[in-house]
Amino acid sequence: MDDERPFDDKALQFDRLWDGITPKGVNRTKSLKFRQYILEHVRQMRRPLNRENARRYWMGELQKEIADRDNF
């Protein structure tokens, strides 16, 4: 059960950053900066630029997928 906690926290962190949610409210500028940063990494991996691929990058799934593919 404790093993799932870091992923839940990381997924929640992604959602908050994607939506620009801060303790003081919603910060649209912060949201746009985060999206631009993450989507640039997704673009460099030659994946479609969408929220799902951005989440997979943030969680490390895209990197693992590429590493697994390169090992075969």
N, CA, C and O atoms as a Tripos MOL2 file, in Angstrom:
@<TRIPOS>MOLECULE
protein
  288   287    72     0     0
PROTEIN
NO_CHARGES

@<TRIPOS>ATOM
      1 N           0.8200   -1.1880    0.0000 N.3       1 MET1
      2 CA          0.0000    0.0000    0.0000 C.3       1 MET1
      3 C           0.8670    1.2560    0.0000 C.2       1 MET1
      4 O           0.5510    2.2220   -0.6950 O.2       1 MET1
      5 N           1.9540    1.2560    0.7690 N.am      2 ASP2
      6 CA          2.8320    2.4170    0.8130 C.3       2 ASP2
      7 C           3.5370    2.6500   -0.5180 C.2       2 ASP2
      8 O           3.9200    3.7780   -0.8280 O.2       2 ASP2
      9 N           3.7120    1.5870   -1.3080 N.am      3 ASP3
     10 CA          4.3840    1.7210   -2.5970 C.3       3 ASP3
     11 C           3.5770    2.5710   -3.5700 C.2       3 ASP3
     12 O           4.1540    3.2150   -4.4470 O.2       3 ASP3
     13 N           2.2640    2.5840   -3.4330 N.am      4 GLU4
     14 CA          1.4130    3.3410   -4.3460 C.3       4 GLU4
     15 C           1.3630    4.8170   -3.9800 C.2       4 GLU4
     16 O           1.0400    5.6430   -4.8330 O.2       4 GLU4
     17 N           1.6650    5.1630   -2.7710 N.am      5 ARG5
     18 CA          1.5420    6.5400   -2.2890 C.3       5 ARG5
     19 C           2.3710    7.5440   -3.1010 C.2       5 ARG5
     20 O           1.8410    8.5870   -3.4850 O.2       5 ARG5
     21 N           3.6550    7.2660   -3.3760 N.am      6 PRO6
     22 CA          4.4320    8.2490   -4.1570 C.3       6 PRO6
     23 C           3.8320    8.5170   -5.5390 C.2       6 PRO6
     24 O           3.8480    9.6560   -6.0070 O.2       6 PRO6
     25 N           3.3020    7.4780   -6.1950 N.am      7 PHE7
     26 CA          2.6920    7.6770   -7.5050 C.3       7 PHE7
     27 C           1.4280    8.5120   -7.3890 C.2       7 PHE7
     28 O           1.1640    9.3660   -8.2360 O.2       7 PHE7
     29 N           0.6380    8.2680   -6.3340 N.am      8 ASP8
     30 CA         -0.5690    9.0650   -6.1320 C.3       8 ASP8
     31 C          -0.1980   10.5300   -5.9140 C.2       8 ASP8
     32 O          -0.8270   11.4270   -6.4750 O.2       8 ASP8
     33 N           0.8290   10.7660   -5.0940 N.am      9 ASP9
     34 CA          1.2770   12.1290   -4.8320 C.3       9 ASP9
     35 C           1.7930   12.7910   -6.1020 C.2       9 ASP9
     36 O           1.5170   13.9630   -6.3610 O.2       9 ASP9
     37 N           2.5430   12.0320   -6.8850 N.am     10 LYS10
     38 CA          3.1080   12.5860   -8.1060 C.3      10 LYS10
     39 C           2.0080   12.8840   -9.1240 C.2      10 LYS10
     40 O           2.0600   13.9030   -9.8120 O.2      10 LYS10
     41 N           1.0200   12.0080   -9.2230 N.am     11 ALA11
     42 CA         -0.1020   12.2350  -10.1340 C.3      11 ALA11
     43 C          -0.9000   13.4640   -9.6950 C.2      11 ALA11
     44 O          -1.3140   14.2680  -10.5300 O.2      11 ALA11
     45 N          -1.1120   13.6050   -8.4020 N.am     12 LEU12
     46 CA         -1.8230   14.7630   -7.8710 C.3      12 LEU12
     47 C          -1.0320   16.0480   -8.1360 C.2      12 LEU12
     48 O          -1.6000   17.0830   -8.4830 O.2      12 LEU12
     49 N           0.2840   15.9590   -7.9660 N.am     13 GLN13
     50 CA          1.1450   17.1080   -8.2350 C.3      13 GLN13
     51 C           1.0360   17.5130   -9.7120 C.2      13 GLN13
     52 O           0.9530   18.6990  -10.0310 O.2      13 GLN13
     53 N           1.0360   16.5200  -10.6050 N.am     14 PHE14
     54 CA          0.8930   16.8140  -12.0340 C.3      14 PHE14
     55 C          -0.4140   17.5440  -12.3040 C.2      14 PHE14
     56 O          -0.4330   18.5620  -12.9960 O.2      14 PHE14
     57 N          -1.5110   17.0200  -11.7540 N.am     15 ASP15
     58 CA         -2.8250   17.6360  -11.9890 C.3      15 ASP15
     59 C          -2.8520   19.0820  -11.4940 C.2      15 ASP15
     60 O          -3.3910   19.9620  -12.1640 O.2      15 ASP15
     61 N          -2.2760   19.3200  -10.3310 N.am     16 ARG16
     62 CA         -2.2550   20.6820   -9.7900 C.3      16 ARG16
     63 C          -1.4110   21.6110  -10.6510 C.2      16 ARG16
     64 O          -1.8170   22.7400  -10.9250 O.2      16 ARG16
     65 N          -0.2500   21.1500  -11.0760 N.am     17 LEU17
     66 CA          0.6070   21.9860  -11.9150 C.3      17 LEU17
     67 C          -0.0420   22.2310  -13.2840 C.2      17 LEU17
     68 O          -0.0040   23.3460  -13.8030 O.2      17 LEU17
     69 N          -0.6330   21.1900  -13.8580 N.am     18 TRP18
     70 CA         -1.2740   21.3080  -15.1680 C.3      18 TRP18
     71 C          -2.3950   22.3400  -15.1310 C.2      18 TRP18
     72 O          -2.5670   23.1180  -16.0690 O.2      18 TRP18
     73 N          -3.1530   22.3380  -14.0400 N.am     19 ASP19
     74 CA         -4.2730   23.2630  -13.8920 C.3      19 ASP19
     75 C          -3.8700   24.5930  -13.2670 C.2      19 ASP19
     76 O          -4.6890   25.5090  -13.1900 O.2      19 ASP19
     77 N          -2.6190   24.7140  -12.8180 N.am     20 GLY20
     78 CA         -2.1440   25.9650  -12.2350 C.3      20 GLY20
     79 C          -2.6790   26.2290  -10.8420 C.2      20 GLY20
     80 O          -2.7820   27.3820  -10.4260 O.2      20 GLY20
     81 N          -3.0210   25.1770  -10.1180 N.am     21 ILE21
     82 CA         -3.5830   25.3350   -8.7720 C.3      21 ILE21
     83 C          -2.4580   25.5610   -7.7720 C.2      21 ILE21
     84 O          -1.5370   24.7520   -7.6550 O.2      21 ILE21
     85 N          -2.5490   26.6710   -7.0550 N.am     22 THR22
     86 CA         -1.5710   27.0270   -6.0320 C.3      22 THR22
     87 C          -2.3180   27.2690   -4.7230 C.2      22 THR22
     88 O          -3.5450   27.3600   -4.7240 O.2      22 THR22
     89 N          -1.6020   27.3730   -3.6180 N.am     23 PRO23
     90 CA         -2.2860   27.6710   -2.3460 C.3      23 PRO23
     91 C          -3.0850   28.9730   -2.3820 C.2      23 PRO23
     92 O          -4.0560   29.1220   -1.6410 O.2      23 PRO23
     93 N          -2.6890   29.9100   -3.2300 N.am     24 LYS24
     94 CA         -3.3860   31.1960   -3.3160 C.3      24 LYS24
     95 C          -4.5110   31.2000   -4.3480 C.2      24 LYS24
     96 O          -5.1990   32.2080   -4.5060 O.2      24 LYS24
     97 N          -4.7070   30.0880   -5.0500 N.am     25 GLY25
     98 CA         -5.7540   30.0180   -6.0720 C.3      25 GLY25
     99 C          -5.1940   29.4940   -7.3810 C.2      25 GLY25
    100 O          -4.1720   28.8090   -7.3960 O.2      25 GLY25
    101 N          -5.8540   29.8110   -8.4640 N.am     26 VAL26
    102 CA         -5.4310   29.3430   -9.7850 C.3      26 VAL26
    103 C          -4.5180   30.3810  -10.4220 C.2      26 VAL26
    104 O          -4.8510   31.5630  -10.4930 O.2      26 VAL26
    105 N          -3.3640   29.9190  -10.8820 N.am     27 ASN27
    106 CA         -2.3790   30.7890  -11.5110 C.3      27 ASN27
    107 C          -2.2130   30.3370  -12.9600 C.2      27 ASN27
    108 O          -1.4910   29.3790  -13.2370 O.2      27 ASN27
    109 N          -2.8720   31.0190  -13.8690 N.am     28 ARG28
    110 CA         -2.8760   30.6430  -15.2910 C.3      28 ARG28
    111 C          -1.4710   30.6780  -15.8850 C.2      28 ARG28
    112 O          -1.1240   29.8090  -16.6850 O.2      28 ARG28
    113 N          -0.6690   31.6490  -15.5170 N.am     29 THR29
    114 CA          0.6910   31.7690  -16.0480 C.3      29 THR29
    115 C           1.5390   30.5650  -15.6480 C.2      29 THR29
    116 O           2.2850   30.0220  -16.4640 O.2      29 THR29
    117 N           1.4200   30.1570  -14.3970 N.am     30 LYS30
    118 CA          2.1760   28.9990  -13.9240 C.3      30 LYS30
    119 C           1.7540   27.7360  -14.6770 C.2      30 LYS30
    120 O           2.5870   26.8990  -15.0250 O.2      30 LYS30
    121 N           0.4610   27.6130  -14.9180 N.am     31 SER31
    122 CA         -0.0660   26.4820  -15.6650 C.3      31 SER31
    123 C           0.5150   26.4390  -17.0770 C.2      31 SER31
    124 O           0.9640   25.3900  -17.5380 O.2      31 SER31
    125 N           0.5030   27.5770  -17.7550 N.am     32 LEU32
    126 CA          1.0140   27.6290  -19.1310 C.3      32 LEU32
    127 C           2.5090   27.3310  -19.2010 C.2      32 LEU32
    128 O           2.9640   26.6510  -20.1210 O.2      32 LEU32
    129 N           3.2680   27.8310  -18.2420 N.am     33 LYS33
    130 CA          4.7080   27.5560  -18.2080 C.3      33 LYS33
    131 C           4.9690   26.0670  -18.0180 C.2      33 LYS33
    132 O           5.8160   25.4860  -18.6970 O.2      33 LYS33
    133 N           4.2390   25.4550  -17.0920 N.am     34 PHE34
    134 CA          4.4140   24.0260  -16.8410 C.3      34 PHE34
    135 C           4.0460   23.2150  -18.0790 C.2      34 PHE34
    136 O           4.7710   22.2980  -18.4640 O.2      34 PHE34
    137 N           2.9230   23.5520  -18.6980 N.am     35 ARG35
    138 CA          2.5040   22.8230  -19.8950 C.3      35 ARG35
    139 C           3.5320   22.9420  -21.0120 C.2      35 ARG35
    140 O           3.8450   21.9570  -21.6810 O.2      35 ARG35
    141 N           4.0530   24.1440  -21.2120 N.am     36 GLN36
    142 CA          5.0580   24.3480  -22.2460 C.3      36 GLN36
    143 C           6.3130   23.5200  -21.9580 C.2      36 GLN36
    144 O           6.8760   22.9030  -22.8630 O.2      36 GLN36
    145 N           6.7410   23.5090  -20.7080 N.am     37 TYR37
    146 CA          7.9330   22.7600  -20.2970 C.3      37 TYR37
    147 C           7.7610   21.2550  -20.5510 C.2      37 TYR37
    148 O           8.6170   20.6200  -21.1660 O.2      37 TYR37
    149 N           6.6490   20.7010  -20.0730 N.am     38 ILE38
    150 CA          6.4090   19.2650  -20.2100 C.3      38 ILE38
    151 C           6.1850   18.8810  -21.6660 C.2      38 ILE38
    152 O           6.7370   17.8860  -22.1360 O.2      38 ILE38
    153 N           5.3880   19.6520  -22.3790 N.am     39 LEU39
    154 CA          5.0940   19.3070  -23.7730 C.3      39 LEU39
    155 C           6.3330   19.4040  -24.6570 C.2      39 LEU39
    156 O           6.4180   18.7040  -25.6660 O.2      39 LEU39
    157 N           7.2850   20.2460  -24.3070 N.am     40 GLU40
    158 CA          8.5480   20.2930  -25.0600 C.3      40 GLU40
    159 C           9.3000   18.9690  -24.9080 C.2      40 GLU40
    160 O           9.8720   18.4680  -25.8760 O.2      40 GLU40
    161 N           9.3020   18.4100  -23.7200 N.am     41 HIS41
    162 CA          9.9430   17.1090  -23.5070 C.3      41 HIS41
    163 C           9.2050   16.0140  -24.2750 C.2      41 HIS41
    164 O           9.8320   15.1320  -24.8600 O.2      41 HIS41
    165 N           7.8910   16.0710  -24.2720 N.am     42 VAL42
    166 CA          7.0920   15.0840  -25.0000 C.3      42 VAL42
    167 C           7.3690   15.2110  -26.5020 C.2      42 VAL42
    168 O           7.4910   14.2050  -27.2010 O.2      42 VAL42
    169 N           7.4660   16.4390  -26.9890 N.am     43 ARG43
    170 CA          7.7570   16.6640  -28.4130 C.3      43 ARG43
    171 C           9.0960   16.0570  -28.7920 C.2      43 ARG43
    172 O           9.2250   15.4500  -29.8560 O.2      43 ARG43
    173 N          10.0960   16.2150  -27.9260 N.am     44 GLN44
    174 CA         11.4190   15.6680  -28.2050 C.3      44 GLN44
    175 C          11.4100   14.1410  -28.2470 C.2      44 GLN44
    176 O          12.2910   13.5280  -28.8500 O.2      44 GLN44
    177 N          10.4310   13.5370  -27.6170 N.am     45 MET45
    178 CA         10.2910   12.0800  -27.6550 C.3      45 MET45
    179 C           9.4380   11.6270  -28.8320 C.2      45 MET45
    180 O           9.1430   10.4420  -28.9910 O.2      45 MET45
    181 N           9.0480   12.6030  -29.6560 N.am     46 ARG46
    182 CA          8.2570   12.3440  -30.8610 C.3      46 ARG46
    183 C           6.9380   11.6430  -30.5540 C.2      46 ARG46
    184 O           6.5720   10.6580  -31.1960 O.2      46 ARG46
    185 N           6.2480   12.1650  -29.5760 N.am     47 ARG47
    186 CA          4.9250   11.6800  -29.1930 C.3      47 ARG47
    187 C           3.9120   12.7900  -29.4370 C.2      47 ARG47
    188 O           4.2830   13.9640  -29.4670 O.2      47 ARG47
    189 N           2.6380   12.4400  -29.6120 N.am     48 PRO48
    190 CA          1.6070   13.4720  -29.7540 C.3      48 PRO48
    191 C           1.5580   14.3700  -28.5210 C.2      48 PRO48
    192 O           1.7040   13.9020  -27.3910 O.2      48 PRO48
    193 N           1.3560   15.6460  -28.7490 N.am     49 LEU49
    194 CA          1.3360   16.6160  -27.6600 C.3      49 LEU49
    195 C          -0.0580   16.6810  -27.0490 C.2      49 LEU49
    196 O          -0.9150   17.4340  -27.5120 O.2      49 LEU49
    197 N          -0.2750   15.8950  -26.0160 N.am     50 ASN50
    198 CA         -1.5550   15.9130  -25.3180 C.3      50 ASN50
    199 C          -1.3340   15.6770  -23.8310 C.2      50 ASN50
    200 O          -0.2350   15.3380  -23.3940 O.2      50 ASN50
    201 N          -2.3970   15.8650  -23.0680 N.am     51 ARG51
    202 CA         -2.2880   15.7660  -21.6120 C.3      51 ARG51
    203 C          -1.8750   14.3600  -21.1750 C.2      51 ARG51
    204 O          -1.0810   14.2130  -20.2460 O.2      51 ARG51
    205 N          -2.3990   13.3370  -21.8280 N.am     52 GLU52
    206 CA         -2.0820   11.9580  -21.4400 C.3      52 GLU52
    207 C          -0.5890   11.6650  -21.6060 C.2      52 GLU52
    208 O           0.0240   11.0650  -20.7230 O.2      52 GLU52
    209 N          -0.0060   12.0790  -22.7200 N.am     53 ASN53
    210 CA          1.4240   11.8630  -22.9180 C.3      53 ASN53
    211 C           2.2480   12.7220  -21.9610 C.2      53 ASN53
    212 O           3.3150   12.3030  -21.5140 O.2      53 ASN53
    213 N           1.7620   13.9080  -21.6510 N.am     54 ALA54
    214 CA          2.4450   14.7550  -20.6750 C.3      54 ALA54
    215 C           2.4480   14.0750  -19.3100 C.2      54 ALA54
    216 O           3.4630   14.0800  -18.6140 O.2      54 ALA54
    217 N           1.3130   13.4920  -18.9270 N.am     55 ARG55
    218 CA          1.2210   12.7770  -17.6520 C.3      55 ARG55
    219 C           2.1550   11.5650  -17.6490 C.2      55 ARG55
    220 O           2.8410   11.3030  -16.6610 O.2      55 ARG55
    221 N           2.1730   10.8330  -18.7610 N.am     56 ARG56
    222 CA          3.0410    9.6530  -18.8510 C.3      56 ARG56
    223 C           4.5140   10.0600  -18.7500 C.2      56 ARG56
    224 O           5.3140    9.3400  -18.1540 O.2      56 ARG56
    225 N           4.8710   11.1960  -19.3220 N.am     57 TYR57
    226 CA          6.2460   11.6910  -19.2020 C.3      57 TYR57
    227 C           6.5390   12.0350  -17.7440 C.2      57 TYR57
    228 O           7.5760   11.6390  -17.2120 O.2      57 TYR57
    229 N           5.6440   12.7630  -17.1000 N.am     58 TRP58
    230 CA          5.8230   13.1990  -15.7210 C.3      58 TRP58
    231 C           5.9810   12.0030  -14.7820 C.2      58 TRP58
    232 O           6.7760   12.0500  -13.8440 O.2      58 TRP58
    233 N           5.2290   10.9370  -15.0310 N.am     59 MET59
    234 CA          5.2570    9.7490  -14.1890 C.3      59 MET59
    235 C           6.4230    8.8250  -14.5390 C.2      59 MET59
    236 O           6.6690    7.8450  -13.8360 O.2      59 MET59
    237 N           7.1370    9.1300  -15.6150 N.am     60 GLY60
    238 CA          8.2930    8.3230  -15.9990 C.3      60 GLY60
    239 C           7.9560    7.1520  -16.9010 C.2      60 GLY60
    240 O           8.8320    6.3490  -17.2230 O.2      60 GLY60
    241 N           6.7090    7.0420  -17.3130 N.am     61 GLU61
    242 CA          6.2920    5.9120  -18.1380 C.3      61 GLU61
    243 C           6.8570    5.9820  -19.5550 C.2      61 GLU61
    244 O           7.2440    4.9540  -20.1110 O.2      61 GLU61
    245 N           6.9100    7.1650  -20.1430 N.am     62 LEU62
    246 CA          7.4620    7.2920  -21.5030 C.3      62 LEU62
    247 C           8.9440    6.9450  -21.5260 C.2      62 LEU62
    248 O           9.4110    6.2610  -22.4370 O.2      62 LEU62
    249 N           9.6830    7.4160  -20.5290 N.am     63 GLN63
    250 CA         11.1080    7.1260  -20.4690 C.3      63 GLN63
    251 C          11.3420    5.6190  -20.3210 C.2      63 GLN63
    252 O          12.2330    5.0580  -20.9590 O.2      63 GLN63
    253 N          10.5330    4.9690  -19.4740 N.am     64 LYS64
    254 CA         10.6600    3.5180  -19.2540 C.3      64 LYS64
    255 C          10.3340    2.7670  -20.5410 C.2      64 LYS64
    256 O          11.0160    1.8070  -20.8980 O.2      64 LYS64
    257 N           9.2880    3.2100  -21.2310 N.am     65 GLU65
    258 CA          8.8780    2.5800  -22.4900 C.3      65 GLU65
    259 C          10.0050    2.6610  -23.5220 C.2      65 GLU65
    260 O          10.2890    1.6800  -24.2110 O.2      65 GLU65
    261 N          10.6340    3.8080  -23.6280 N.am     66 ILE66
    262 CA         11.7350    3.9820  -24.5820 C.3      66 ILE66
    263 C          12.9420    3.1440  -24.1720 C.2      66 ILE66
    264 O          13.5850    2.5300  -25.0230 O.2      66 ILE66
    265 N          13.2550    3.1130  -22.8880 N.am     67 ALA67
    266 CA         14.3820    2.3080  -22.4050 C.3      67 ALA67
    267 C          14.1470    0.8200  -22.6600 C.2      67 ALA67
    268 O          15.0600    0.1010  -23.0650 O.2      67 ALA67
    269 N          12.9170    0.3630  -22.4190 N.am     68 ASP68
    270 CA         12.5820   -1.0440  -22.6760 C.3      68 ASP68
    271 C          12.6910   -1.3690  -24.1610 C.2      68 ASP68
    272 O          13.1780   -2.4380  -24.5290 O.2      68 ASP68
    273 N          12.2430   -0.4570  -25.0080 N.am     69 ARG69
    274 CA         12.3130   -0.6790  -26.4460 C.3      69 ARG69
    275 C          13.7630   -0.7330  -26.9230 C.2      69 ARG69
    276 O          14.1070   -1.5380  -27.7890 O.2      69 ARG69
    277 N          14.6020    0.1160  -26.3620 N.am     70 ASP70
    278 CA         16.0100    0.1590  -26.7710 C.3      70 ASP70
    279 C          16.7970   -1.0430  -26.2840 C.2      70 ASP70
    280 O          17.8340   -1.3730  -26.8610 O.2      70 ASP70
    281 N          16.3270   -1.7050  -25.2350 N.am     71 ASN71
    282 CA         17.0320   -2.8710  -24.7030 C.3      71 ASN71
    283 C          16.8000   -4.1220  -25.5230 C.2      71 ASN71
    284 O          17.5150   -5.1090  -25.3530 O.2      71 ASN71
    285 N          15.8110   -4.1030  -26.4150 N.am     72 PHE72
    286 CA         15.5380   -5.2780  -27.2430 C.3      72 PHE72
    287 C          16.0850   -5.1260  -28.6050 C.2      72 PHE72
    288 O          15.9430   -6.0270  -29.4320 O.2      72 PHE72
@<TRIPOS>BOND
     1     1     2 1
     2     2     3 1
     3     3     4 2
     4     3     5 am
     5     5     6 1
     6     6     7 1
     7     7     8 2
     8     7     9 am
     9     9    10 1
    10    10    11 1
    11    11    12 2
    12    11    13 am
    13    13    14 1
    14    14    15 1
    15    15    16 2
    16    15    17 am
    17    17    18 1
    18    18    19 1
    19    19    20 2
    20    19    21 am
    21    21    22 1
    22    22    23 1
    23    23    24 2
    24    23    25 am
    25    25    26 1
    26    26    27 1
    27    27    28 2
    28    27    29 am
    29    29    30 1
    30    30    31 1
    31    31    32 2
    32    31    33 am
    33    33    34 1
    34    34    35 1
    35    35    36 2
    36    35    37 am
    37    37    38 1
    38    38    39 1
    39    39    40 2
    40    39    41 am
    41    41    42 1
    42    42    43 1
    43    43    44 2
    44    43    45 am
    45    45    46 1
    46    46    47 1
    47    47    48 2
    48    47    49 am
    49    49    50 1
    50    50    51 1
    51    51    52 2
    52    51    53 am
    53    53    54 1
    54    54    55 1
    55    55    56 2
    56    55    57 am
    57    57    58 1
    58    58    59 1
    59    59    60 2
    60    59    61 am
    61    61    62 1
    62    62    63 1
    63    63    64 2
    64    63    65 am
    65    65    66 1
    66    66    67 1
    67    67    68 2
    68    67    69 am
    69    69    70 1
    70    70    71 1
    71    71    72 2
    72    71    73 am
    73    73    74 1
    74    74    75 1
    75    75    76 2
    76    75    77 am
    77    77    78 1
    78    78    79 1
    79    79    80 2
    80    79    81 am
    81    81    82 1
    82    82    83 1
    83    83    84 2
    84    83    85 am
    85    85    86 1
    86    86    87 1
    87    87    88 2
    88    87    89 am
    89    89    90 1
    90    90    91 1
    91    91    92 2
    92    91    93 am
    93    93    94 1
    94    94    95 1
    95    95    96 2
    96    95    97 am
    97    97    98 1
    98    98    99 1
    99    99   100 2
   100    99   101 am
   101   101   102 1
   102   102   103 1
   103   103   104 2
   104   103   105 am
   105   105   106 1
   106   106   107 1
   107   107   108 2
   108   107   109 am
   109   109   110 1
   110   110   111 1
   111   111   112 2
   112   111   113 am
   113   113   114 1
   114   114   115 1
   115   115   116 2
   116   115   117 am
   117   117   118 1
   118   118   119 1
   119   119   120 2
   120   119   121 am
   121   121   122 1
   122   122   123 1
   123   123   124 2
   124   123   125 am
   125   125   126 1
   126   126   127 1
   127   127   128 2
   128   127   129 am
   129   129   130 1
   130   130   131 1
   131   131   132 2
   132   131   133 am
   133   133   134 1
   134   134   135 1
   135   135   136 2
   136   135   137 am
   137   137   138 1
   138   138   139 1
   139   139   140 2
   140   139   141 am
   141   141   142 1
   142   142   143 1
   143   143   144 2
   144   143   145 am
   145   145   146 1
   146   146   147 1
   147   147   148 2
   148   147   149 am
   149   149   150 1
   150   150   151 1
   151   151   152 2
   152   151   153 am
   153   153   154 1
   154   154   155 1
   155   155   156 2
   156   155   157 am
   157   157   158 1
   158   158   159 1
   159   159   160 2
   160   159   161 am
   161   161   162 1
   162   162   163 1
   163   163   164 2
   164   163   165 am
   165   165   166 1
   166   166   167 1
   167   167   168 2
   168   167   169 am
   169   169   170 1
   170   170   171 1
   171   171   172 2
   172   171   173 am
   173   173   174 1
   174   174   175 1
   175   175   176 2
   176   175   177 am
   177   177   178 1
   178   178   179 1
   179   179   180 2
   180   179   181 am
   181   181   182 1
   182   182   183 1
   183   183   184 2
   184   183   185 am
   185   185   186 1
   186   186   187 1
   187   187   188 2
   188   187   189 am
   189   189   190 1
   190   190   191 1
   191   191   192 2
   192   191   193 am
   193   193   194 1
   194   194   195 1
   195   195   196 2
   196   195   197 am
   197   197   198 1
   198   198   199 1
   199   199   200 2
   200   199   201 am
   201   201   202 1
   202   202   203 1
   203   203   204 2
   204   203   205 am
   205   205   206 1
   206   206   207 1
   207   207   208 2
   208   207   209 am
   209   209   210 1
   210   210   211 1
   211   211   212 2
   212   211   213 am
   213   213   214 1
   214   214   215 1
   215   215   216 2
   216   215   217 am
   217   217   218 1
   218   218   219 1
   219   219   220 2
   220   219   221 am
   221   221   222 1
   222   222   223 1
   223   223   224 2
   224   223   225 am
   225   225   226 1
   226   226   227 1
   227   227   228 2
   228   227   229 am
   229   229   230 1
   230   230   231 1
   231   231   232 2
   232   231   233 am
   233   233   234 1
   234   234   235 1
   235   235   236 2
   236   235   237 am
   237   237   238 1
   238   238   239 1
   239   239   240 2
   240   239   241 am
   241   241   242 1
   242   242   243 1
   243   243   244 2
   244   243   245 am
   245   245   246 1
   246   246   247 1
   247   247   248 2
   248   247   249 am
   249   249   250 1
   250   250   251 1
   251   251   252 2
   252   251   253 am
   253   253   254 1
   254   254   255 1
   255   255   256 2
   256   255   257 am
   257   257   258 1
   258   258   259 1
   259   259   260 2
   260   259   261 am
   261   261   262 1
   262   262   263 1
   263   263   264 2
   264   263   265 am
   265   265   266 1
   266   266   267 1
   267   267   268 2
   268   267   269 am
   269   269   270 1
   270   270   271 1
   271   271   272 2
   272   271   273 am
   273   273   274 1
   274   274   275 1
   275   275   276 2
   276   275   277 am
   277   277   278 1
   278   278   279 1
   279   279   280 2
   280   279   281 am
   281   281   282 1
   282   282   283 1
   283   283   284 2
   284   283   285 am
   285   285   286 1
   286   286   287 1
   287   287   288 2
@<TRIPOS>SUBSTRUCTURE
     1 MET1         2 RESIDUE 1 A MET
     2 ASP2         6 RESIDUE 1 A ASP
     3 ASP3        10 RESIDUE 1 A ASP
     4 GLU4        14 RESIDUE 1 A GLU
     5 ARG5        18 RESIDUE 1 A ARG
     6 PRO6        22 RESIDUE 1 A PRO
     7 PHE7        26 RESIDUE 1 A PHE
     8 ASP8        30 RESIDUE 1 A ASP
     9 ASP9        34 RESIDUE 1 A ASP
    10 LYS10       38 RESIDUE 1 A LYS
    11 ALA11       42 RESIDUE 1 A ALA
    12 LEU12       46 RESIDUE 1 A LEU
    13 GLN13       50 RESIDUE 1 A GLN
    14 PHE14       54 RESIDUE 1 A PHE
    15 ASP15       58 RESIDUE 1 A ASP
    16 ARG16       62 RESIDUE 1 A ARG
    17 LEU17       66 RESIDUE 1 A LEU
    18 TRP18       70 RESIDUE 1 A TRP
    19 ASP19       74 RESIDUE 1 A ASP
    20 GLY20       78 RESIDUE 1 A GLY
    21 ILE21       82 RESIDUE 1 A ILE
    22 THR22       86 RESIDUE 1 A THR
    23 PRO23       90 RESIDUE 1 A PRO
    24 LYS24       94 RESIDUE 1 A LYS
    25 GLY25       98 RESIDUE 1 A GLY
    26 VAL26      102 RESIDUE 1 A VAL
    27 ASN27      106 RESIDUE 1 A ASN
    28 ARG28      110 RESIDUE 1 A ARG
    29 THR29      114 RESIDUE 1 A THR
    30 LYS30      118 RESIDUE 1 A LYS
    31 SER31      122 RESIDUE 1 A SER
    32 LEU32      126 RESIDUE 1 A LEU
    33 LYS33      130 RESIDUE 1 A LYS
    34 PHE34      134 RESIDUE 1 A PHE
    35 ARG35      138 RESIDUE 1 A ARG
    36 GLN36      142 RESIDUE 1 A GLN
    37 TYR37      146 RESIDUE 1 A TYR
    38 ILE38      150 RESIDUE 1 A ILE
    39 LEU39      154 RESIDUE 1 A LEU
    40 GLU40      158 RESIDUE 1 A GLU
    41 HIS41      162 RESIDUE 1 A HIS
    42 VAL42      166 RESIDUE 1 A VAL
    43 ARG43      170 RESIDUE 1 A ARG
    44 GLN44      174 RESIDUE 1 A GLN
    45 MET45      178 RESIDUE 1 A MET
    46 ARG46      182 RESIDUE 1 A ARG
    47 ARG47      186 RESIDUE 1 A ARG
    48 PRO48      190 RESIDUE 1 A PRO
    49 LEU49      194 RESIDUE 1 A LEU
    50 ASN50      198 RESIDUE 1 A ASN
    51 ARG51      202 RESIDUE 1 A ARG
    52 GLU52      206 RESIDUE 1 A GLU
    53 ASN53      210 RESIDUE 1 A ASN
    54 ALA54      214 RESIDUE 1 A ALA
    55 ARG55      218 RESIDUE 1 A ARG
    56 ARG56      222 RESIDUE 1 A ARG
    57 TYR57      226 RESIDUE 1 A TYR
    58 TRP58      230 RESIDUE 1 A TRP
    59 MET59      234 RESIDUE 1 A MET
    60 GLY60      238 RESIDUE 1 A GLY
    61 GLU61      242 RESIDUE 1 A GLU
    62 LEU62      246 RESIDUE 1 A LEU
    63 GLN63      250 RESIDUE 1 A GLN
    64 LYS64      254 RESIDUE 1 A LYS
    65 GLU65      258 RESIDUE 1 A GLU
    66 ILE66      262 RESIDUE 1 A ILE
    67 ALA67      266 RESIDUE 1 A ALA
    68 ASP68      270 RESIDUE 1 A ASP
    69 ARG69      274 RESIDUE 1 A ARG
    70 ASP70      278 RESIDUE 1 A ASP
    71 ASN71      282 RESIDUE 1 A ASN
    72 PHE72      286 RESIDUE 1 A PHE
